[in-house]
Amino acid sequence: MASPRLETYCCPNRDAATQLVIDFQPEVFCGVCIGSASVSVLLTILQLLPKKGQSLRKMPRASSSSTILLLISICDILGGLGMIFRSSVWLGFPGFIANISVANRTDVWPSAFCVGSAMWIQLLYSAGFWWLFCYAVDSYLVVRRSAGLSTIVLYHMMTWGLAVMLCVEGIALLYYPSLSSCENGLEHAIPHYVTTYVPLLLVLVVNPILFRRTVSAVASLLKGRQGIYTENERRLGTEIQIRFFKIMLVFVICWSSNIINESLLFYLEMQPDINEMPLKNIRSAALITWIIMGVLNPMQGFLFTLAFYGWTGWRVDLKWRKREIPWESMSSSTVGENAYPSPVNYQSNIHDSKKISTTDSQQTDEAISMLSEGNTSGDDRLTRSSPIYQGW
C-alpha cells in the first residue's frame, strides 16, 4: 500500500503511532500487500491486452484521453510491482529490515532500501493522481474543443514535474538534516504528509467539479448537433456520466481508508500515551484501516480498468494488433480516411454553410467519442443517429 508512514518507518526514532501500525502482524500485512498487488497487476495487464474476436481495424489516430488512461494503468502496475518487491523483502529477510534502528547506524543498505522502495511507490501513485486530474481537465477541454494530442506534452510536464518535485521536497524535509534525526518533531513530518496528500485531495475535490461541468457541456453539444435531443443522445450522455461516477467511486473506495487511518494516527500522536485504555477503540480502528489499505490501495489499478473499459474478457490475442475502440467508430468509420477534417477555408467557402455545419458535427462526434472510448455499449446506436453516419 501507499502511505507516508512507510517513509517515516525508515526513521530510526519513529513516532509511537507509526511503530504501532508497523509492528501489528507484519507477516500478515506483507502477505496481504503481496496478494492484493499481485492480483491487481495480473488482472490489469490482462485487461489491457488485446482480445480475440474484437474489431482490429487500425484507428486513424489515438486521442489524448486514451493515452492518459493508459498512463494511469501503467503507474498503477509499476506501483503494484514496487509493493510486491518491498513486501517480499520485508517478509523474506526480516533481519535485514530490523537493522533500521538507532543502535545500528553503520549498515546503510537497509535504510537505503527502505527509503528507495517507499519513494518508488509514493512517486508512482502520486503521478497516477496527477494523471487522473489531467484526465478530468482534458475531458473538459475536449468538449470545449481546446485539447488534443498536442496537449499531452503539457500533461507530461505537469504530472511528472509536480510528482517528482513534491516527492523529493517531502522526503528532503522529512530526513533533514540526516536520516537519524528525522521524525524528531512535527516540523519534519507535516510537510511530508502535506506533499503526499495534496494530489489525492486535489482529485477528490476538483475532479467531481470538472466531471460535472463536462457532462453539462456534453449535453449542450448533443442538443446543438441536430437541434434536438434524442433518446440515443440522452443515453450517451448518461453513459458518460456513469463512467465518470465509476472512476470517482473507485478512487474513493481505494483511498478513503488512507485518510481515515492518517487522521486516527495523527490523533494518537497528539496523546501523551497512546497505550491508555480510553484510546483502545481508536487504536483498533487505526489497525483495521491499516490492513484495509493494504488490500484496497493496490487494487486501484484493476478497478480503474473496469471503470475505464469494463470487463474485456479472458481470450487474449497475442499477435499484438492494435484493436479499435468501438466508440471511435463514430468519427473514424463514417468520415473516411481523414477522420480529423482540415480547417475550413473561409476565404473561398465563406458562404458554404453546409460544409461548416458538417465540420462542427464531426468535431462534436470526435470530442464525445474521446470521452466515451473504451466503453462497449451504445456505439452503434449513436453512430447510426449521427449526421455524419447519414452522409451529411
C-alpha positions as CSV (number, residue, x, y, z in Angstrom):
1,M,0.0,0.0,0.0
2,A,1.0,3.6,-0.4
3,S,1.2,5.6,2.8
4,P,3.7,8.2,4.1
5,R,4.0,6.1,7.2
6,L,6.3,3.8,5.2
7,E,8.8,6.7,4.8
8,T,8.6,7.6,8.5
9,Y,9.3,3.9,9.3
10,C,12.7,4.4,7.8
11,C,13.5,6.9,10.6
12,P,15.2,5.0,13.5
13,N,13.5,7.2,16.0
14,R,10.0,6.8,14.5
15,D,6.9,8.0,16.5
16,A,4.8,5.7,18.6
17,A,1.8,5.8,16.2
18,T,4.0,4.6,13.3
19,Q,5.5,1.9,15.5
20,L,2.0,0.8,16.4
21,V,0.9,0.0,12.9
22,I,4.3,-1.3,11.6
23,D,4.5,-3.8,14.5
24,F,0.9,-5.1,14.1
25,Q,1.1,-8.5,12.4
26,P,3.9,-7.6,9.9
27,E,3.9,-11.0,8.3
28,V,0.1,-10.9,7.7
29,F,0.3,-7.3,6.5
30,C,3.1,-8.1,4.0
31,G,1.3,-11.2,2.8
32,V,-1.9,-9.1,2.2
33,C,0.0,-6.5,0.3
34,I,1.7,-9.1,-1.9
35,G,-1.5,-11.0,-2.6
36,S,-3.6,-7.9,-3.4
37,A,-0.9,-6.3,-5.6
38,S,-0.2,-9.5,-7.5
39,V,-3.9,-10.0,-8.3
40,S,-4.3,-6.4,-9.3
41,V,-1.2,-6.3,-11.5
42,L,-2.1,-9.6,-13.3
43,L,-5.7,-8.6,-13.9
44,T,-4.7,-5.1,-15.0
45,I,-2.3,-6.5,-17.6
46,L,-5.0,-8.9,-18.7
47,Q,-7.5,-6.1,-19.1
48,L,-5.1,-4.1,-21.3
49,L,-4.0,-6.9,-23.6
50,P,-5.8,-7.1,-27.0
51,K,-8.6,-9.7,-27.1
52,K,-9.7,-12.2,-29.7
53,G,-12.9,-11.6,-31.5
54,Q,-12.7,-7.8,-31.2
55,S,-12.6,-5.4,-34.0
56,L,-9.0,-4.9,-35.1
57,R,-9.2,-2.2,-37.7
58,K,-6.4,0.3,-37.3
59,M,-7.5,3.6,-35.6
60,P,-6.7,6.7,-37.6
61,R,-5.3,8.5,-34.6
62,A,-5.1,7.9,-30.8
63,S,-6.6,10.5,-28.6
64,S,-5.1,12.3,-25.5
65,S,-7.9,10.7,-23.4
66,S,-6.9,7.1,-24.3
67,T,-3.2,8.0,-23.7
68,I,-3.9,9.3,-20.3
69,L,-6.0,6.3,-19.3
70,L,-3.1,4.0,-20.4
71,L,-0.6,6.0,-18.4
72,I,-2.8,5.8,-15.3
73,S,-2.8,2.0,-15.6
74,I,1.0,1.9,-16.2
75,C,1.6,3.9,-13.0
76,D,-0.7,1.5,-11.1
77,I,1.2,-1.5,-12.5
78,L,4.6,-0.2,-11.6
79,G,3.4,0.9,-8.2
80,G,2.0,-2.5,-7.6
81,L,5.3,-4.2,-8.6
82,G,7.1,-1.9,-6.1
83,M,4.7,-3.1,-3.4
84,I,5.3,-6.7,-4.2
85,F,9.1,-6.3,-4.2
86,R,9.2,-4.3,-0.9
87,S,6.8,-6.6,0.9
88,S,8.7,-9.7,-0.4
89,V,12.0,-8.4,1.0
90,W,10.3,-7.5,4.3
91,L,8.7,-10.9,4.5
92,G,11.7,-12.9,3.3
93,F,14.5,-11.0,5.1
94,P,13.2,-9.8,8.5
95,G,16.7,-9.4,9.9
96,F,17.7,-7.1,7.1
97,I,14.8,-4.7,7.8
98,A,15.4,-5.0,11.6
99,N,18.7,-3.3,11.1
100,I,16.9,0.1,10.8
101,S,17.4,1.1,14.4
102,V,19.2,3.8,16.4
103,A,21.7,1.2,17.7
104,N,22.8,0.1,14.2
105,R,23.8,3.0,12.0
106,T,26.8,1.5,10.3
107,D,24.9,-0.5,7.7
108,V,23.3,1.9,5.3
109,W,21.7,-0.6,2.9
110,P,18.6,-1.4,5.0
111,S,17.8,2.4,5.2
112,A,18.6,2.9,1.6
113,F,16.2,0.1,0.6
114,C,13.5,1.4,2.9
115,V,13.7,4.9,1.6
116,G,14.2,3.9,-2.1
117,S,11.2,1.5,-2.2
118,A,8.9,3.8,-0.3
119,M,9.8,6.7,-2.7
120,W,9.3,4.5,-5.7
121,I,5.7,3.6,-4.6
122,Q,4.8,7.0,-3.4
123,L,6.1,8.7,-6.6
124,L,4.2,6.4,-9.0
125,Y,0.9,6.6,-7.1
126,S,1.3,10.4,-6.8
127,A,1.9,10.5,-10.6
128,G,-1.2,8.4,-11.1
129,F,-3.2,11.0,-9.0
130,W,-1.9,13.8,-11.2
131,W,-2.7,11.9,-14.4
132,L,-6.2,11.3,-13.1
133,F,-6.5,15.1,-12.5
134,C,-5.2,15.7,-16.1
135,Y,-7.9,13.3,-17.4
136,A,-10.6,15.4,-15.8
137,V,-9.0,18.6,-17.2
138,D,-8.6,17.0,-20.6
139,S,-12.2,15.8,-20.7
140,Y,-13.5,19.3,-20.0
141,L,-11.1,20.8,-22.6
142,V,-12.1,18.2,-25.2
143,V,-15.8,19.1,-25.2
144,R,-14.7,22.8,-25.3
145,R,-12.6,21.8,-28.3
146,S,-9.4,23.2,-26.6
147,A,-7.5,20.0,-26.2
148,G,-5.8,17.3,-28.3
149,L,-2.7,15.2,-28.7
150,S,-0.6,18.3,-28.6
151,T,-1.6,19.0,-25.0
152,I,-0.3,15.6,-23.8
153,V,3.2,17.1,-23.7
154,L,2.0,19.7,-21.2
155,Y,0.3,17.0,-19.2
156,H,3.6,15.0,-19.0
157,M,5.5,18.1,-17.9
158,M,2.9,18.9,-15.2
159,T,2.4,15.4,-14.0
160,W,6.0,14.1,-13.7
161,G,7.3,17.6,-12.7
162,L,4.9,18.0,-9.8
163,A,5.1,14.4,-8.7
164,V,8.9,14.4,-8.6
165,M,9.1,17.9,-7.0
166,L,6.6,17.1,-4.3
167,C,8.1,13.7,-3.5
168,V,11.7,15.0,-3.3
169,E,10.7,18.0,-1.3
170,G,8.7,15.9,1.2
171,I,11.4,13.4,1.6
172,A,14.1,16.0,1.9
173,L,12.2,17.8,4.6
174,L,11.4,14.6,6.4
175,Y,15.0,13.4,6.5
176,Y,16.7,16.7,7.1
177,P,19.4,17.1,8.3
178,S,20.0,13.3,8.4
179,L,18.1,10.0,8.5
180,S,18.9,9.5,12.1
181,S,17.3,12.8,13.2
182,C,14.1,12.7,11.2
183,E,10.7,12.5,13.0
184,N,12.1,14.5,15.9
185,G,9.2,16.9,15.6
186,L,6.2,17.8,13.5
187,E,8.2,20.3,11.5
188,H,9.7,17.3,9.8
189,A,6.6,15.1,9.4
190,I,3.9,17.6,8.5
191,P,5.4,18.9,5.2
192,H,6.0,15.3,4.1
193,Y,2.4,14.4,4.7
194,V,1.1,17.6,3.0
195,T,3.2,16.9,-0.1
196,T,1.9,13.3,-0.2
197,Y,-1.8,14.0,0.2
198,V,-2.1,17.2,-1.9
199,P,-2.6,15.4,-5.2
200,L,-5.0,12.9,-3.6
201,L,-7.2,15.6,-2.1
202,L,-7.0,17.5,-5.4
203,V,-8.6,14.6,-7.2
204,L,-11.2,14.1,-4.5
205,V,-12.3,17.8,-4.6
206,V,-11.6,19.1,-8.1
207,N,-12.3,16.1,-10.3
208,P,-16.0,15.8,-9.4
209,I,-16.5,19.5,-10.3
210,L,-14.7,19.1,-13.6
211,F,-16.6,15.9,-14.4
212,R,-20.0,17.6,-13.7
213,R,-19.1,20.5,-15.9
214,T,-18.0,18.2,-18.6
215,V,-21.3,16.3,-18.5
216,S,-23.2,19.5,-18.8
217,A,-21.1,20.6,-21.8
218,V,-21.7,17.2,-23.4
219,A,-25.4,17.6,-23.1
220,S,-25.2,21.0,-24.7
221,L,-23.1,19.6,-27.6
222,L,-25.6,16.8,-28.2
223,K,-28.5,19.2,-28.2
224,G,-26.8,21.6,-30.6
225,R,-25.7,19.0,-33.1
226,Q,-29.1,18.4,-34.7
227,G,-31.2,20.9,-32.8
228,I,-33.0,18.0,-30.9
229,Y,-32.1,15.8,-28.0
230,T,-33.0,12.2,-29.0
231,E,-33.2,9.2,-26.8
232,N,-29.9,7.8,-28.2
233,E,-28.1,11.1,-27.3
234,R,-29.7,11.2,-23.9
235,R,-28.5,7.6,-23.3
236,L,-25.0,8.5,-24.4
237,G,-24.8,11.5,-22.0
238,T,-26.0,9.2,-19.2
239,E,-23.3,6.6,-20.0
240,I,-20.6,9.2,-20.0
241,Q,-21.9,10.5,-16.6
242,I,-21.9,6.9,-15.2
243,R,-18.4,6.4,-16.4
244,F,-17.2,9.5,-14.5
245,F,-19.1,8.3,-11.5
246,K,-17.4,4.9,-11.6
247,I,-14.0,6.5,-11.8
248,M,-14.6,8.6,-8.7
249,L,-16.3,5.7,-6.9
250,V,-13.2,3.5,-7.4
251,F,-10.9,6.3,-6.2
252,V,-13.0,7.0,-3.1
253,I,-13.1,3.2,-2.2
254,C,-9.4,2.7,-2.7
255,W,-8.1,5.8,-0.8
256,S,-10.7,6.9,1.8
257,S,-9.2,4.4,4.2
258,N,-5.9,6.2,3.9
259,I,-7.4,9.5,5.0
260,I,-9.3,7.8,7.9
261,N,-6.2,5.9,9.0
262,E,-4.0,9.0,8.9
263,S,-6.5,11.1,10.9
264,L,-6.6,8.4,13.6
265,L,-2.8,8.1,13.8
266,F,-2.4,11.8,14.0
267,Y,-4.9,11.9,16.8
268,L,-2.9,9.2,18.6
269,E,0.3,11.1,18.1
270,M,-1.2,14.1,19.9
271,Q,-1.8,12.0,23.0
272,P,0.8,11.7,25.9
273,D,0.4,7.9,25.9
274,I,-1.3,6.0,23.0
275,N,-1.5,2.8,25.1
276,E,-4.1,4.2,27.5
277,M,-7.3,2.2,27.8
278,P,-9.6,5.1,26.6
279,L,-7.8,5.0,23.3
280,K,-8.3,1.3,22.7
281,N,-11.1,1.7,20.2
282,I,-9.1,4.3,18.3
283,R,-6.0,2.0,18.2
284,S,-8.2,-0.8,16.9
285,A,-9.8,1.4,14.2
286,A,-6.3,2.5,13.1
287,L,-5.1,-1.1,12.8
288,I,-8.1,-2.2,10.9
289,T,-7.9,0.6,8.4
290,W,-4.1,-0.1,8.1
291,I,-4.9,-3.7,6.9
292,I,-7.7,-2.4,4.6
293,M,-5.2,0.0,3.0
294,G,-3.0,-3.0,2.2
295,V,-5.9,-4.6,0.3
296,L,-7.5,-1.6,-1.4
297,N,-4.6,0.6,-2.5
298,P,-3.0,-2.0,-4.8
299,M,-6.5,-2.9,-6.3
300,Q,-6.9,0.5,-7.7
301,G,-5.2,-0.5,-11.0
302,F,-7.6,-3.3,-11.8
303,L,-10.7,-1.5,-10.6
304,F,-9.8,1.5,-12.7
305,T,-9.6,-0.7,-15.9
306,L,-13.1,-1.9,-15.1
307,A,-14.3,1.7,-14.8
308,F,-12.5,2.7,-18.0
309,Y,-13.2,-0.2,-20.3
310,G,-15.5,-2.7,-18.5
311,W,-14.5,-6.4,-18.3
312,T,-12.6,-7.1,-21.6
313,G,-12.6,-10.9,-21.2
314,W,-10.1,-13.7,-20.9
315,R,-9.3,-14.5,-24.5
316,V,-6.0,-12.8,-25.2
317,D,-4.8,-12.1,-28.8
318,L,-1.0,-12.3,-28.6
319,K,-0.5,-11.1,-32.1
320,W,-0.4,-7.6,-30.7
321,R,-2.5,-6.0,-33.3
322,K,-3.9,-2.7,-32.2
323,R,-7.7,-3.0,-31.7
324,E,-10.2,-0.3,-32.5
325,I,-12.0,1.2,-29.6
326,P,-15.7,0.8,-30.5
327,W,-16.7,4.4,-29.7
328,E,-14.0,5.7,-32.1
329,S,-16.2,4.4,-35.0
330,M,-18.4,7.5,-34.6
331,S,-15.6,9.6,-36.1
332,S,-13.3,7.1,-37.9
333,S,-15.7,4.8,-39.8
334,T,-18.0,7.5,-41.1
335,V,-15.7,10.3,-42.1
336,G,-13.3,8.2,-44.1
337,E,-9.5,8.4,-44.3
338,N,-9.4,11.9,-42.9
339,A,-11.2,11.5,-39.5
340,Y,-9.9,14.9,-38.3
341,P,-11.1,17.4,-41.0
342,S,-8.8,20.1,-42.2
343,P,-9.6,23.7,-41.2
344,V,-12.3,25.4,-43.3
345,N,-11.0,27.9,-45.9
346,Y,-13.1,30.9,-45.0
347,Q,-11.8,32.9,-48.0
348,S,-13.1,30.5,-50.6
349,N,-16.0,28.9,-48.7
350,I,-17.4,31.7,-46.6
351,H,-20.9,31.1,-47.9
352,D,-20.7,27.3,-47.7
353,S,-22.8,26.9,-44.5
354,K,-23.4,23.2,-45.2
355,K,-19.7,22.4,-45.0
356,I,-19.3,24.4,-41.9
357,S,-22.2,22.5,-40.3
358,T,-20.7,19.1,-41.2
359,T,-17.3,20.1,-39.8
360,D,-18.8,21.2,-36.5
361,S,-20.8,17.9,-36.3
362,Q,-17.6,16.0,-37.0
363,Q,-15.7,17.8,-34.2
364,T,-18.6,17.2,-31.8
365,D,-18.6,13.4,-32.6
366,E,-14.9,13.3,-32.1
367,A,-15.0,15.1,-28.8
368,I,-17.7,12.8,-27.5
369,S,-16.0,9.7,-28.8
370,M,-12.8,10.6,-26.9
371,L,-14.7,10.9,-23.7
372,S,-16.5,7.6,-24.1
373,E,-13.9,5.5,-25.8
374,G,-13.3,2.1,-24.2
375,N,-17.0,1.6,-23.5
376,T,-18.5,-1.2,-25.4
377,S,-22.2,-0.4,-25.3
378,G,-24.3,2.1,-27.3
379,D,-21.8,3.0,-30.0
380,D,-23.8,1.6,-32.9
381,R,-27.0,3.4,-31.8
382,L,-25.3,6.8,-31.7
383,T,-23.3,6.2,-34.9
384,R,-26.4,5.5,-36.9
385,S,-28.2,8.5,-35.5
386,S,-25.2,10.8,-36.2
387,P,-25.5,13.2,-39.1
388,I,-22.0,12.0,-40.2
389,Y,-23.3,8.4,-40.4
390,Q,-26.2,9.6,-42.5
391,G,-23.9,11.2,-45.0
392,W,-24.4,14.9,-44.4
